[in-house]
Amino acid sequence: MPTTAVLNPMIHQALLQGVVIPAHPLALTADRTLDLERQRGLTRYYLAAGAGGVAVGVHTTQFAIRRAGLYEPVLRLAAETIRTAAVGRPIIKVAGICGLTEQAVAEAGIAATLGYDLGLVSLGGLSTWTDEALIAHIARIAAIIPVFGFYLQPTVGGRPLSYAFWRRCAELPGVMAIKIAPFNRYQTLDVVRAVCESSRRDDIALYSGNDDNIVADLLTSYRFQVDGRWIEKAIVGGLLGHWAVWTERAVALLEDIRRARCEERLSVRALLTLGASITDANAAFFDVAHAFRGSIAGIHEVLRRQGLLAGRWCLDPDEDLSPGQMAEIDRVYRAYPMLNDDVFVERLRTLA
């Protein structure tokens, strides 16, 4: 019996190349039951937009799906929709995994059985655990499904994680990617340096979750001296709640960034300017002004405007937009028409 789960080589290659992975929302009806058709429709939208994967059962899907008995049904629905879509390219299926080890192992088993490629392991709620306990926790999960590590920002339930932790994490054979989302430049560097200095630096793909710094993350090449030589590594893609909306434009953006990095074109300046606009839009969608309380409702509101969701309902009936958030979404919609993919979504609707 292998001590770690093995990642499909085609999926691994796609992961290392870098793709857009939207964090999949939850489509609900007005009575807060699962809207099957719109849930499938969202998955099809991401595939049609050119996304290289989807992440399901994560924060954007709402952690409350577990209490509502929807974890397995929602993961199954996305996997079946991807399988029947037959898009002709590898699609990376990522399952959100959280909780104490017993719960996390059970979720990993469900995801692996349903054909998911990786488990995005949230360490939220484990704030009192030692590094040794966290590493053992991740290793248990990696025995069942390859692991997508996750540095979650402390302001929304994560915890500070040291360079030493990430250095040990990178040496675990089952860790194949890391989502870096501390919203902090110093902590982002801790992760990248730890991976660069590990023996598995070439096996691990780095993905941005820093919604406040997406373009700069993807444009930057990180260089560190390791054993007397320079090691360079890039954040190659993103696994983002922000990319759950306007996804067709996100795919085009990643391709532009990839070309700019390869060709070292002067358009880097224009891309960084665009990055500031994206950050401004993200602040409205994710409700930065109110410590991210309206983040899921904000994503739902954009998808509602595009006709991809029937409403912005969340499982918690008290979860909605914060005061002033609607006006902010209106503002960024007017200010940055080049960021949305409304025309693409409308074209999909006419072809349906």
C-alpha positions in Angstrom: 0.0 0.0 0.0 1.4 3.4 -0.9 1.9 5.9 2.0 0.7 8.7 -0.2 -2.0 9.1 -2.9 -0.7 9.5 -6.4 -1.7 12.4 -8.7 -2.5 11.7 -12.3 0.5 12.8 -14.4 -1.7 14.7 -16.9 -3.3 16.6 -14.0 0.1 17.3 -12.4 1.4 18.7 -15.7 -1.6 21.0 -16.0 -1.3 22.1 -12.4 2.4 22.9 -12.9 1.7 24.9 -16.1 -0.8 27.1 -14.3 -4.6 27.4 -14.8 -7.6 29.4 -13.6 -9.4 27.5 -10.8 -12.6 29.2 -9.7 -13.9 28.6 -6.2 -17.3 27.2 -7.0 -20.4 29.0 -5.4 -23.5 27.3 -4.3 -26.7 27.9 -6.4 -29.8 28.0 -4.2 -33.5 28.5 -4.8 -35.5 31.1 -2.9 -36.3 28.5 -0.2 -32.6 27.8 0.2 -32.5 24.3 -1.3 -30.0 23.3 -3.9 -30.8 24.6 -7.4 -29.6 21.6 -9.4 -29.8 23.2 -12.9 -28.1 26.4 -12.0 -25.4 24.5 -10.1 -24.7 22.5 -13.2 -24.9 25.7 -15.2 -22.2 27.4 -13.1 -19.9 24.4 -13.7 -20.5 24.5 -17.4 -19.9 28.2 -17.5 -16.5 27.8 -15.9 -15.6 25.1 -18.4 -16.8 27.1 -21.3 -14.9 30.2 -20.1 -11.6 28.1 -20.3 -11.0 27.4 -16.6 -8.5 24.6 -16.0 -10.3 23.3 -12.9 -12.9 24.0 -10.2 -12.7 23.9 -6.5 -15.8 22.6 -4.8 -16.7 22.4 -1.1 -14.5 25.4 -0.3 -15.4 28.7 1.5 -17.1 30.1 -1.6 -19.3 27.0 -1.7 -20.2 27.8 2.0 -18.9 25.6 4.8 -22.5 25.2 5.9 -23.0 22.6 3.2 -21.7 20.1 5.6 -24.4 20.8 8.2 -27.0 20.8 5.5 -25.9 17.4 4.2 -24.9 18.8 0.9 -21.1 18.1 0.8 -21.2 14.8 -1.0 -24.1 15.8 -3.4 -22.5 19.1 -4.4 -19.1 17.4 -5.1 -20.8 14.6 -7.0 -22.8 17.0 -9.1 -19.7 19.0 -10.2 -17.7 15.8 -10.9 -20.6 14.4 -13.1 -21.0 17.7 -14.9 -17.3 17.8 -15.7 -17.2 14.2 -16.9 -20.2 14.6 -19.2 -18.9 17.9 -20.6 -16.0 16.2 -22.4 -14.1 19.5 -22.9 -11.0 17.8 -24.4 -8.5 19.1 -21.8 -7.6 18.0 -18.3 -9.8 19.6 -15.7 -8.4 19.7 -12.2 -11.0 18.8 -9.6 -10.2 20.2 -6.2 -12.3 19.3 -3.1 -12.4 21.5 0.0 -11.4 19.6 3.1 -11.6 20.9 6.6 -12.2 20.1 10.3 -10.5 17.9 12.8 -8.6 14.9 11.5 -11.5 12.5 11.7 -13.7 14.8 9.6 -11.0 15.7 7.2 -10.1 12.1 6.5 -13.7 11.3 5.9 -14.1 14.2 3.5 -10.9 13.2 1.7 -12.3 9.7 1.3 -15.6 11.1 -0.2 -13.6 13.3 -2.6 -11.3 10.5 -3.7 -14.2 8.2 -4.3 -15.9 10.8 -6.5 -12.7 11.2 -8.6 -11.4 14.4 -7.3 -7.7 15.0 -8.0 -6.7 17.1 -5.0 -8.0 18.1 -1.6 -7.6 21.8 -0.6 -6.8 21.4 3.2 -8.0 24.2 5.3 -6.3 24.5 8.7 -9.0 26.9 10.0 -10.2 26.1 13.5 -6.9 24.4 14.4 -5.3 27.5 15.9 -4.0 25.7 19.0 -2.3 22.8 17.2 1.4 22.5 17.0 3.3 22.4 13.7 3.9 18.7 14.4 0.2 18.0 14.8 -0.6 20.0 11.6 2.0 18.1 9.6 0.7 14.7 10.8 -2.9 15.9 10.0 -1.9 16.8 6.4 0.0 13.5 6.0 -3.1 11.5 7.0 -5.1 13.3 4.3 -2.3 12.9 1.7 -2.5 9.1 2.2 -6.0 9.3 0.7 -5.9 12.2 -1.8 -3.1 14.4 -3.1 -3.0 17.7 -1.1 -3.4 21.3 -2.2 -1.9 23.2 0.8 -3.7 26.3 1.9 -2.4 29.4 3.7 -5.7 31.1 4.7 -5.6 34.7 5.9 -5.9 34.9 9.7 -8.6 37.6 9.5 -11.1 35.1 8.1 -10.3 32.1 10.3 -6.8 31.1 9.3 -3.7 31.2 11.5 -0.1 32.4 11.1 2.1 29.7 9.7 5.8 30.0 9.9 8.5 29.4 7.2 9.5 26.4 9.2 6.0 24.9 9.0 5.9 25.4 5.2 9.4 24.0 4.8 8.3 20.8 6.5 5.0 20.7 4.6 6.8 21.0 1.3 8.8 17.9 2.0 5.6 15.8 2.4 5.4 13.6 -0.8 1.6 14.1 -1.1 1.7 17.9 -1.2 1.4 18.8 -4.9 0.3 22.5 -4.8 -0.1 25.3 -2.3 -2.7 28.1 -2.4 -1.0 31.2 -0.9 -3.8 33.4 0.6 -2.5 35.2 3.7 -3.1 38.7 2.0 0.4 39.5 3.3 3.6 40.0 1.3 5.9 38.7 4.1 3.9 35.5 4.7 3.6 34.9 0.9 7.4 35.1 0.7 7.7 32.5 3.6 5.8 30.0 1.5 7.6 30.6 -1.7 11.1 30.5 -0.1 10.2 27.3 1.8 9.2 25.6 -1.4 12.3 26.9 -3.3 14.5 25.5 -0.5 12.8 22.1 -0.4 13.8 19.0 -2.2 10.4 18.9 -3.9 10.5 22.4 -5.4 9.9 21.1 -8.9 6.9 19.0 -7.9 4.9 21.6 -6.1 2.8 24.2 -8.0 2.2 27.6 -6.4 -1.2 29.2 -6.7 -2.4 32.7 -5.7 -5.3 33.1 -3.3 -4.3 36.7 -2.6 -7.4 38.3 -4.0 -5.9 41.7 -3.2 -2.7 41.1 -5.3 -3.6 38.7 -8.1 -1.8 40.2 -11.0 1.4 41.1 -9.1 1.5 37.6 -7.7 1.3 36.1 -11.2 3.8 38.5 -12.8 6.5 38.1 -10.2 9.4 35.6 -10.4 10.7 34.8 -7.0 14.5 34.1 -6.6 16.4 32.7 -3.6 19.9 31.5 -3.1 19.9 27.9 -2.2 23.2 26.0 -1.7 25.1 28.7 -3.5 22.9 28.9 -6.6 19.8 30.9 -7.6 16.5 29.1 -7.5 13.6 30.8 -9.3 10.0 29.9 -9.0 6.7 31.6 -10.0 3.1 31.5 -8.8 1.6 29.9 -11.9 -2.1 30.2 -11.4 -4.9 31.1 -9.1 -7.5 29.3 -7.0 -9.7 32.2 -6.2 -13.2 33.1 -5.1 -12.8 36.3 -7.2 -12.4 34.1 -10.3 -15.9 32.6 -9.7 -17.1 35.7 -11.5 -16.0 37.2 -14.8 -14.1 33.9 -15.4 -13.7 34.3 -19.2 -11.7 37.5 -18.6 -9.6 35.8 -15.9 -8.6 33.1 -18.3 -7.6 35.8 -20.8 -5.7 37.7 -18.1 -3.7 34.6 -17.1 -2.7 34.0 -20.7 -1.6 37.7 -21.1 0.5 37.4 -18.0 2.1 34.2 -19.2 3.0 35.8 -22.5 4.3 38.9 -20.8 6.5 36.9 -18.5 7.9 34.8 -21.3 8.5 37.7 -23.7 9.4 40.3 -21.0 7.2 42.8 -22.9 6.7 46.4 -21.8 3.0 45.5 -21.3 3.9 44.5 -17.7 3.2 48.1 -16.7 -0.3 48.0 -18.2 -1.0 44.6 -16.5 0.0 46.0 -13.1 -2.4 49.0 -13.7 -5.1 46.5 -14.6 -4.2 44.6 -11.4 -5.1 47.7 -9.3 -8.5 47.8 -11.0 -9.1 44.1 -10.2 -8.2 44.7 -6.6 -10.7 47.6 -6.4 -13.4 45.4 -7.9 -12.5 42.6 -5.5 -12.8 45.0 -2.5 -16.4 45.6 -3.5 -17.3 42.0 -4.2 -15.6 40.7 -1.1 -16.8 43.4 1.2 -13.4 44.5 2.5 -15.0 47.5 4.2 -16.8 45.1 6.6 -14.1 42.5 7.2 -15.4 40.2 4.3 -18.8 39.6 5.9 -20.6 40.0 2.6 -18.1 38.2 0.4 -20.2 35.2 -0.6 -23.3 37.4 -1.1 -21.2 39.7 -3.2 -20.1 36.9 -5.6 -23.7 35.8 -5.8 -24.9 39.3 -6.6 -22.5 39.5 -9.6 -23.6 36.0 -10.8 -27.3 37.1 -10.3 -26.8 40.1 -12.5 -25.4 37.9 -15.2 -28.4 35.5 -15.0 -26.2 32.6 -13.7 -27.9 32.6 -10.3 -31.6 33.2 -9.6 -30.7 35.2 -6.4 -27.9 35.8 -4.0 -29.4 33.6 -1.3 -27.0 31.9 1.2 -27.7 28.9 3.4 -27.7 31.3 6.4 -30.8 33.5 5.9 -29.0 36.3 7.7 -26.0 36.3 5.3 -26.4 39.0 2.7 -24.8 42.2 1.4 -23.4 44.7 3.9 -24.7 48.3 4.1 -23.3 50.2 1.1 -21.9 47.1 -0.6 -24.5 47.2 -3.4 -23.5 50.7 -4.3 -19.8 49.7 -4.3 -20.6 46.8 -6.7 -22.5 49.3 -8.9 -19.5 51.6 -8.9 -16.9 49.0 -10.0 -19.2 47.7 -12.6 -19.4 51.2 -14.1 -15.7 51.9 -13.6 -14.2 48.8 -15.1 -16.3 47.4 -18.0 -13.2 45.8 -19.4 -13.2 43.3 -16.5 -16.6 41.7 -16.9 -17.5 38.9 -19.2 -21.2 39.8 -19.6 -21.1 39.6 -23.4 -19.6 36.1 -23.2 -22.2 34.9 -20.7 -25.0 36.3 -22.9 -23.5 34.5 -25.9 -23.6 31.2 -23.9 -27.2 31.8 -23.0 -28.2 32.3 -26.7 -26.3 29.1 -27.6 -28.0 27.0 -24.9 
